[in-house]
Amino acid sequence: MPIVGQSAETTDWVSRFADEVIEESERRAPGKPVVVASGLSPSGPIHLGNLREVMTPHLVADEIRRRGLRVRHLISWDDYDRYRKVPAGVAGVDESWAEHIGKPLTSVPAPKGSAHPNWAEHFKAAMVDALGELGVEFDGISQTAQYTSGVYRDQVLHAMAHRADIDAILDQYRTKKAPAKKQQKPLDEAEVEAAEGSGAAAEDDGSSGSAGYFPYKPYCGNCEKDLTTVTSYDDGTTELSYTCNACGFSETVRLNEFNRGKLVWKVDWPMRWAYEGVVFEPSGVDHSSPGSSFQVGGQIVGIFGGKQPIGPMYAFVGISGMAKMSSSRGGVPTPGDALKIMEPQLLRWLYARRRPNQSFKIAFDQEIQRLYDEWDKLDAKVAEGAALPADVAAHARAVGTAAGELPRTARVLPYRTLASVADITAGHEDQALRILSELDPDNPLSALDEARPRYDKAEAWINTQVPADQRTIVRDEPDAELLKSLDEASQQSLRLLLDGLASHWSLDGLTHLVYGVPKVQAGFSADATPKELPAEIKTAQRTFFALLYRLLVSRDTGPRLPTLLLAVGQERVRALLGE
């Protein structure tokens, strides 16, 4: 059954696309499995923007599976694309890799130290692992395997036979410029490359020299590069001659038995739509411009006897806390990077809750704590039956697939609390368990594994994303000079706190205590609500908190005080506060 099966007003975007895709598939290929597709280029680290290329059709395919229908999600690995440039910041790679520019990605050596046989397999492997953790079911198709085994031979010959028709379509756009329009945000070269998927947007659309137009590019038989020019082609014999502009090599081959080359991108993509019967495939925002691969492909696909897929354009995915994404620069966050610091449910939810044309950010900074708070609140609302239908749907798509729920943390504790504990304990698991077991004395944590994998994700976030100068280091000795300088009111606030420590030693108890001390000092009840208190109390609380931080960690701020106090332990807190 669909997750949400009511009217359009209450269904989520995934259900609406699923309705449309099922209807279109039945019209095109009745009784056959629905085919949705993604395309990924393992030309470097496959980043979180590229993940939208996968998650959009995955979520739609999964909804179709939930309805009991057969569906295939194809991921075309564009590993037979040319190696375009040396990505910056990739470990084990230097400028010497530039000698491979122009070769198929599967003919380029893997980065130094890699366990994989070539460049494409190295970067593909990391994405496959991440998709497995995310619960994405797919059929992977290597374009190297397809082309070099001759699977597309008939399609290649067909394209060459209809090269004049293809050329006429492409020629409609060669001199057109995109009309001025308002972009979501300025697009730089790297973003355009990311949106195109394989980076093929910058490639030519076929050679058109004195011998005419050809939509096919051979890889050189000598240097393996695609810097070749077709000089002649005979439709009857399929004899094709080419010259390599890089090394000067020339040869004549029979295209009906030659497998070392590929169709140019703007012809290759629509050919695959027709060959696989793709009904649904998203694309990046730049495909709305005249001459873009998706728009041109919509006309070229007819030459191969197919139809253009339903193709929503998806917006870019931003990163909070790291340098802007780019598939051509080092340090680009990948799905694997995100899954080190967040559970797959949270990452799935970020893609499921926003329509494809809505941009959003994935947090690697402090914002991840707020996102986790929001997720936990939604989780509670869903459990209570109090969430809105679209939110229920997004939650259900996040926690599992048609195959079942994803593994989850047994004991859900606030991410920000776990991060604080990991920060303070610096890898000492026995200390972490002690603190976490004291959060709720009535229901203590008995083993750290109960809080995993969320605890491990929070610890990884602390260790990889929080700068060293922002890490928490508890003082070894009391700050005698500061303690000696305190006025009577400050001394009284510390006494009130120390007197209440033993009876309030839990997360909730200490929260009540630290917020209550300034209230009591001002003559109010510790239970008084903000509405019952003057605005000055907030100022007094901030002043009190800053004093505690200075005495405990020599800074004005730090982890939430209740968590910090539990982490430091009663005996040490008393010593550092001058008792």
C-alpha positions in Angstrom: 0.0 0.0 0.0 1.1 3.6 -0.5 2.4 5.4 2.6 -0.2 8.0 2.0 -3.1 7.2 -0.3 -5.5 10.1 0.1 -6.2 13.0 -2.1 -3.5 15.1 -3.8 -3.8 17.6 -0.9 -2.6 15.1 1.6 -0.2 13.0 -0.5 3.5 13.8 -0.6 5.5 14.6 -3.7 6.8 11.0 -3.9 3.3 9.5 -4.1 2.2 12.0 -6.7 5.2 11.2 -8.9 4.6 7.4 -8.4 1.0 7.9 -9.6 2.2 9.6 -12.7 5.0 7.2 -13.4 2.8 4.1 -13.0 0.2 5.6 -15.4 2.8 6.5 -18.0 4.6 3.1 -17.7 1.3 1.3 -18.2 0.6 3.4 -21.3 4.1 2.8 -22.8 4.8 -0.8 -21.7 1.7 -2.5 -20.2 2.4 -5.4 -17.9 6.2 -4.8 -17.8 8.2 -3.6 -14.8 8.3 0.2 -14.3 11.8 1.5 -15.2 13.3 4.5 -13.4 16.9 5.6 -13.9 19.9 7.6 -12.5 23.3 8.3 -14.0 26.5 8.7 -12.1 30.0 9.5 -13.3 32.8 8.0 -11.1 35.1 10.7 -12.4 36.0 11.6 -8.8 34.3 11.6 -5.3 30.6 11.3 -6.0 29.1 14.0 -3.8 25.9 14.7 -1.9 24.5 16.7 -4.8 24.9 13.7 -7.1 23.0 11.7 -4.4 19.8 13.6 -5.3 20.2 12.0 -8.8 19.8 8.7 -7.0 17.4 9.4 -4.1 14.7 11.1 -6.2 14.1 8.0 -8.4 14.8 5.7 -5.5 12.0 7.1 -3.4 9.6 6.9 -6.3 10.7 3.4 -7.1 10.3 2.4 -3.5 6.8 3.8 -3.3 5.9 1.8 -6.4 7.3 -1.4 -4.7 5.2 -0.6 -1.6 2.2 -0.8 -3.9 3.1 -4.3 -4.9 4.2 -3.4 -8.5 7.5 -4.5 -10.2 10.0 -1.8 -10.7 13.7 -1.5 -11.7 15.9 1.4 -10.6 18.8 1.5 -13.0 22.0 3.3 -12.1 24.1 3.8 -15.2 27.7 4.2 -14.2 29.2 6.5 -16.8 32.5 4.8 -16.4 33.2 4.9 -20.2 33.2 8.7 -20.2 36.5 10.4 -20.8 38.7 11.4 -17.9 38.3 15.2 -18.1 40.6 16.6 -15.5 42.6 15.8 -12.4 40.4 16.5 -9.4 42.1 18.6 -6.7 42.6 17.1 -3.2 42.2 13.4 -4.0 44.7 11.5 -1.9 47.3 9.6 -3.9 46.8 11.8 -7.0 49.0 14.5 -8.4 49.5 16.3 -11.7 51.1 13.2 -13.3 47.5 11.9 -13.7 47.0 14.6 -16.4 48.7 12.2 -18.9 45.5 10.1 -18.7 43.1 12.9 -19.7 41.0 11.7 -22.6 41.1 8.0 -21.7 38.0 6.1 -20.5 37.6 6.3 -16.7 38.1 2.6 -16.5 41.5 2.9 -18.3 42.8 5.4 -15.7 44.8 3.9 -12.8 43.2 4.1 -9.4 44.6 6.6 -6.9 47.8 5.3 -5.2 47.1 2.8 -2.4 43.6 1.9 -3.7 42.5 -1.7 -3.6 40.5 -1.2 -6.8 41.6 -2.0 -10.4 41.0 1.5 -11.9 39.8 5.0 -11.3 36.2 4.4 -12.0 35.9 1.3 -9.7 37.7 3.2 -6.9 35.1 6.0 -6.7 32.2 3.7 -7.6 32.9 1.5 -4.6 32.5 4.2 -2.0 29.1 5.2 -3.5 27.9 1.6 -3.6 28.8 1.2 0.1 26.9 4.4 0.9 23.8 3.3 -1.1 23.9 0.0 0.7 23.8 1.7 4.1 21.0 4.0 2.8 18.9 1.0 1.8 18.9 1.9 -1.9 18.0 -1.1 -4.2 19.3 -0.7 -7.7 20.6 -2.5 -10.8 24.0 -1.1 -11.7 25.0 -0.9 -15.4 28.6 -0.3 -16.4 28.7 1.7 -19.6 32.2 0.4 -20.2 30.8 -3.2 -20.1 27.9 -2.2 -22.4 30.0 -0.5 -25.1 33.0 -2.8 -25.1 30.9 -6.0 -25.2 28.9 -4.7 -28.2 25.6 -4.5 -26.4 24.9 -1.1 -28.1 26.3 -2.1 -31.5 22.9 -1.8 -33.2 22.2 1.5 -31.6 25.6 2.9 -32.6 25.1 1.8 -36.3 21.5 3.2 -36.2 22.9 6.6 -34.9 25.5 6.7 -37.6 22.9 5.8 -40.3 20.7 8.7 -39.0 23.5 11.1 -38.3 22.0 13.7 -40.6 18.8 13.7 -38.6 20.7 14.0 -35.3 22.8 16.8 -36.7 19.7 18.7 -37.8 18.3 18.5 -34.3 21.5 19.6 -32.6 21.9 22.4 -35.1 18.7 24.0 -33.9 20.5 24.8 -30.7 24.1 25.3 -31.6 23.8 29.0 -32.1 21.0 29.6 -29.5 21.7 31.3 -26.3 19.8 30.7 -23.1 17.4 33.6 -22.4 18.2 35.7 -19.3 16.4 34.2 -16.4 16.6 34.3 -12.6 18.6 31.4 -11.3 18.1 29.8 -7.8 21.6 31.0 -7.2 24.6 31.8 -9.4 26.0 28.7 -11.1 29.7 28.3 -11.4 31.4 25.8 -13.7 31.6 23.2 -11.0 27.9 23.3 -10.2 27.0 23.0 -13.9 29.3 20.0 -14.1 27.7 18.5 -11.1 24.2 19.0 -12.4 25.0 17.4 -15.7 26.0 14.2 -13.9 28.9 13.0 -16.1 30.4 16.4 -16.7 29.6 15.8 -20.4 27.9 19.2 -20.8 31.3 20.7 -21.7 32.0 18.1 -24.4 31.3 18.6 -28.1 28.2 17.0 -29.6 30.0 15.1 -32.3 32.7 15.8 -34.9 31.6 17.9 -37.9 34.6 18.4 -40.1 35.0 18.2 -43.9 33.8 14.6 -43.8 30.5 15.6 -42.2 28.9 15.1 -38.8 29.4 11.9 -36.8 27.8 11.2 -33.4 30.4 8.5 -32.5 33.9 9.0 -31.1 36.4 6.2 -31.1 39.0 5.9 -28.4 42.5 5.8 -30.0 43.9 2.3 -30.6 47.4 3.6 -29.7 47.1 6.1 -26.8 43.5 5.2 -25.7 42.4 8.8 -25.8 39.2 10.2 -27.4 41.1 13.1 -29.0 40.1 11.6 -32.4 38.5 12.8 -35.6 36.4 10.6 -37.8 37.6 11.2 -41.4 35.3 8.9 -43.3 32.4 6.4 -42.9 30.8 4.0 -45.3 27.2 3.1 -44.5 27.3 0.0 -46.6 30.4 -1.6 -45.2 30.4 0.3 -41.9 34.1 1.1 -42.5 35.2 4.0 -40.3 38.5 5.8 -40.5 39.8 8.1 -37.8 42.9 10.0 -36.9 44.1 10.7 -33.3 44.9 14.3 -32.8 47.0 13.5 -29.7 49.5 10.9 -31.0 48.9 10.9 -34.8 47.7 7.3 -35.0 45.2 6.5 -37.7 43.3 3.3 -38.6 40.3 2.0 -40.4 37.9 -0.3 -38.6 34.5 -1.9 -39.3 32.0 -0.4 -36.9 29.8 -3.5 -37.0 32.6 -5.3 -35.1 34.4 -2.5 -33.4 33.7 -1.8 -29.7 36.3 0.8 -28.6 34.3 4.0 -28.7 31.0 5.5 -27.7 28.2 7.8 -28.8 28.6 11.5 -27.8 26.7 12.4 -24.6 23.8 14.2 -26.2 23.1 11.1 -28.3 24.2 8.5 -25.8 21.7 9.5 -23.1 18.5 9.4 -25.2 19.7 6.2 -26.8 19.8 4.6 -23.3 16.3 6.0 -22.6 15.0 4.1 -25.6 17.1 1.0 -25.0 16.1 0.5 -21.4 12.6 1.9 -21.7 13.1 4.5 -19.0 10.0 6.2 -17.7 11.4 8.4 -15.0 14.8 10.1 -14.6 15.5 13.4 -12.9 18.1 15.9 -14.1 19.9 19.0 -12.8 18.5 22.6 -13.0 20.6 23.6 -16.0 18.7 21.2 -18.2 16.0 23.8 -18.6 18.2 25.8 -21.0 18.0 25.6 -24.8 20.4 23.0 -26.1 20.7 21.1 -22.8 21.1 17.4 -22.8 17.6 16.7 -21.5 15.8 19.0 -23.9 17.8 17.9 -27.0 17.5 14.3 -25.9 13.7 14.6 -25.9 13.9 15.0 -29.7 16.8 12.6 -30.4 15.2 9.8 -28.4 12.5 9.5 -31.2 15.2 8.5 -33.7 15.8 5.4 -31.5 12.1 4.7 -31.3 11.7 5.8 -27.7 10.1 8.5 -25.6 11.6 11.0 -23.2 11.2 10.1 -19.5 9.2 12.1 -17.0 12.1 14.2 -15.8 11.7 16.5 -12.8 14.6 19.0 -12.5 16.2 18.9 -9.1 17.7 21.7 -7.2 21.2 21.8 -5.8 22.1 20.5 -2.4 24.2 22.8 -0.3 26.5 22.1 2.6 26.4 23.9 6.0 29.8 24.0 7.6 32.0 22.9 4.8 33.3 24.5 1.6 30.7 24.6 -1.2 30.3 21.3 -3.0 32.1 20.8 -6.3 32.8 17.5 -8.1 36.1 19.0 -9.3 37.6 20.1 -6.0 39.0 18.4 -3.0 37.2 18.1 0.3 33.8 17.6 -1.4 31.4 16.0 1.1 30.2 12.6 -0.2 27.4 10.4 1.1 30.0 8.4 2.9 31.2 11.5 4.6 27.7 12.3 5.7 27.0 8.8 6.9 30.0 9.0 9.2 28.3 11.7 11.3 24.6 10.9 10.8 22.4 7.9 10.7 21.0 6.9 7.3 17.5 7.7 8.5 18.3 11.3 8.9 20.1 11.6 5.5 17.1 9.8 3.8 14.7 12.2 5.5 16.5 15.3 4.2 16.0 14.1 0.6 12.5 12.8 1.2 10.9 15.8 2.9 11.8 18.3 0.1 10.4 18.3 -3.4 13.1 17.8 -6.0 12.9 21.5 -7.1 13.5 22.7 -3.6 17.1 23.2 -2.5 18.2 22.3 1.0 21.4 22.1 3.0 23.1 19.1 4.7 24.7 20.1 8.0 28.3 19.3 8.9 28.5 22.1 11.5 26.5 22.8 14.8 23.3 22.8 12.7 23.4 19.0 12.7 22.3 19.1 16.3 19.2 21.2 15.5 18.4 18.9 12.6 18.6 15.9 14.9 16.3 17.7 17.4 13.8 18.3 14.6 14.0 14.7 13.5 13.5 13.4 17.1 10.5 15.6 17.6 9.0 14.3 14.3 9.8 10.7 15.4 7.8 11.4 18.7 4.9 13.0 16.9 4.6 10.1 14.5 4.6 7.7 17.4 1.9 9.7 19.1 -0.2 9.9 15.9 0.1 13.7 15.9 2.1 14.4 12.8 0.7 15.8 9.5 0.2 13.3 6.7 3.0 14.5 4.5 5.4 14.5 7.5 4.3 10.9 8.3 5.0 9.9 4.7 8.5 11.6 4.8 9.2 9.9 8.1 8.2 6.4 6.8 10.4 6.8 3.7 13.3 7.8 6.0 13.1 4.9 8.4 12.7 2.2 5.9 11.9 0.9 2.4 9.5 -1.6 0.9 12.0 -4.3 2.0 11.6 -3.3 5.7 13.0 -0.9 8.3 16.6 0.1 8.3 18.7 -0.8 11.4 18.3 1.9 14.1 19.7 2.9 17.4 18.0 0.9 20.2 18.1 3.7 22.8 17.5 7.1 21.3 19.3 9.9 23.2 19.7 13.5 22.0 22.5 13.8 19.4 23.7 17.0 21.1 24.0 15.2 24.4 25.9 12.3 22.8 28.2 14.8 21.1 28.9 16.6 24.3 29.7 13.3 26.1 32.0 12.2 23.3 33.7 15.6 23.4 34.3 15.6 27.1 35.3 11.9 27.5 37.7 12.0 24.4 37.3 8.3 23.5 37.1 6.8 27.0 34.1 4.5 26.6 33.9 3.6 30.2 33.5 7.3 31.1 31.0 7.8 28.3 28.9 4.9 29.6 29.1 6.2 33.2 27.7 9.6 32.1 25.0 8.3 29.8 23.8 5.8 32.5 23.3 8.8 34.8 21.1 10.7 32.4 18.0 8.9 33.5 18.7 7.1 36.9 15.2 5.4 36.7 16.1 3.8 33.4 19.9 3.7 33.1 21.8 2.8 30.0 23.4 -0.6 30.6 25.8 -0.8 27.7 27.1 1.8 25.2 25.9 -0.5 22.3 22.3 0.5 23.2 23.2 4.1 22.1 24.9 2.9 18.9 25.2 3.7 16.0 24.0 7.2 17.0 26.7 7.6 19.6 29.4 6.6 17.1 28.1 9.2 14.6 28.1 11.9 17.2 31.6 11.0 18.3 32.8 11.0 14.6 31.2 14.5 14.2 33.1 15.8 17.3 36.4 14.2 16.0 36.2 15.3 12.4 34.1 18.4 12.2 34.6 20.4 15.4 37.9 22.4 15.4 40.4 21.6 18.1 40.1 25.1 19.7 36.3 24.4 20.2 36.8 21.1 21.9 36.0 20.9 25.6 38.9 20.4 28.1 37.9 20.3 31.7 40.3 22.0 34.2 42.6 19.8 36.2 42.8 22.3 39.1 40.4 24.9 40.6 40.8 28.4 39.3 41.8 29.7 42.7 42.3 33.3 41.5 38.8 33.5 40.0 37.2 31.8 43.0 38.9 34.3 45.4 37.7 37.3 43.4 34.0 36.3 43.4 31.5 38.7 45.1 29.0 37.5 47.7 26.2 37.0 45.1 28.4 34.7 42.9 29.5 32.8 45.9 25.9 32.3 47.0 25.0 31.0 43.5 27.7 28.4 43.7 26.6 27.3 47.2 23.0 26.9 46.0 24.2 24.7 43.1 26.5 22.6 45.3 23.8 22.1 47.9 21.5 20.7 45.3 23.9 18.5 43.3 23.3 15.2 45.1 19.5 15.4 45.0 19.4 16.6 41.3 22.0 14.3 39.8 20.3 13.4 36.5 19.9 15.2 33.2 16.5 16.6 34.0 17.4 17.3 37.7 20.5 19.2 36.8 18.6 21.2 34.1 16.1 22.2 36.7 18.9 23.1 39.2 21.1 25.2 37.0 18.2 27.2 35.6 16.6 27.5 39.1 19.6 28.9 41.0 19.2 32.5 39.6 15.5 32.3 40.2 15.9 31.4 43.8 18.6 34.1 44.3 16.1 36.7 43.0 13.4 35.5 45.4 11.4 33.4 43.1 10.5 29.7 43.1 12.9 27.4 41.2 9.7 26.1 39.4 8.6 29.6 38.2 7.9 29.7 34.5 9.4 32.4 32.2 6.0 34.1 32.1 6.1 34.5 35.8 9.6 36.0 35.8 11.1 39.5 35.0 13.4 39.7 31.9 16.3 40.3 34.2 16.3 36.6 35.2 17.5 35.6 31.8 20.4 37.9 32.1 21.2 36.5 35.6 21.0 33.0 34.2 23.5 33.8 31.4 25.9 35.4 33.9 25.6 32.3 36.1 26.2 29.9 33.3 29.3 31.9 32.1 30.7 31.7 35.6 30.3 27.9 35.7 31.9 27.5 32.3 34.9 29.6 33.3 35.4 27.6 36.5 34.9 24.2 34.8 36.4 24.6 31.3 38.1 28.1 31.3 35.7 29.4 28.6 32.5 31.4 28.5 30.6 28.7 26.7 30.6 25.0 26.2 28.4 21.9 26.1 25.0 22.1 27.8 25.7 22.6 31.5 23.7 19.6 32.8 25.6 17.3 30.4 28.9 18.9 31.3 28.2 18.5 35.0 27.3 14.8 34.6 30.5 14.3 32.5 32.8 16.0 35.0 31.3 14.0 37.9 30.1 15.2 41.3 33.3 14.9 43.2 35.3 16.8 40.6 32.6 19.5 40.1 32.7 20.2 43.9 36.4 20.5 43.8 36.5 22.9 40.8 33.7 25.0 42.3 35.7 25.5 45.4 34.0 23.2 47.9 
